[in-house]
């Protein structure tokens, strides 16, 4: 695991996070099960994603296995990246 990943993992342990599960794409044959993990302090972004993702049904959520996971920590300062967040 790289230094940036360790820094992000440590940061996540100190934050309250939200998980949004859904699909990218609306064609059942090609859609991708996706999980967004984001800081609760940025819940407005998670709320937007709930509208951009195609929601999973209750039955799909019972056995939901994401093929793609996005971890978004916009408030995490990354040393060496001037003025940017992860």
N, C-alpha and C positions, 0 to 999 in steps of 0.2 A: 504494500500500500504506500502510495506516495505521500509526501508531506502535506500537500493540499487536501487530500482525502482525509488524512488524520485530523487536520485542523477543522475540516467540515464536520467530521464525526463527533469531535469534542464539542463543537458549537451546538450541534443538534441535541446532544445530551442535556444542554442547558436551556433549551427552548421548548415551548409548547408547539407541537406540529399538528397540521391537518392533513388528512389523506383523502384524495379524490380519486375514485376508481371509475373508469369508463372506457370508451373505445374511441380511437381516432379512425375516422372513416365510417360511412354509413352503409356500405355494401357488406352484408354478413360474410361473404366469401373472402373479402380482402381486409376487413377492419382489423385493427391491432389493439389488443387489450393493454391499457396503459394506466399506470398509477402515478399521480402527482403527489409529492410530499413537499409541503411548504409551511413556513412559519405562520402560526396563528396571527401574528401581528400584521401579516399581509393577506388576511382572509379575503380582501376584495379581489385579489388575483385568483384565489381559489374559487371564489364565486363566479368569476368570469369563465374559468375553465369548465365549471359545471355546465355552462351554456354552450361552450365550444366543443366539448366532448359529447359523443353520443352515449347516453346513459345506459348502464347495464340493468337488465331486469332483475327482480328479486331472485329468480332461479339462477341467473348467470352469476350473481354476486355470491351465491352459496358455494360455488366452486371457482371463483375468480382467481386466475393466475396471470398476472401482468407479464407481457412479453417485453415491455419497455417501462422503465421507472425513471421519472424525472424528479430530482431532488433540487429544489429551488430555495436558496438561502440568500436573498437579496441584501440582508443587513450584515452579512459576514464580511469583514474587511480581510482582504487577501494581501499579505505582505509581498511586495515586489510588483504589484499591479496598481500603479499610481491612481488613486482616486476611484478605484473600481471595487465592486463587490463580486462575490462568487455567484 
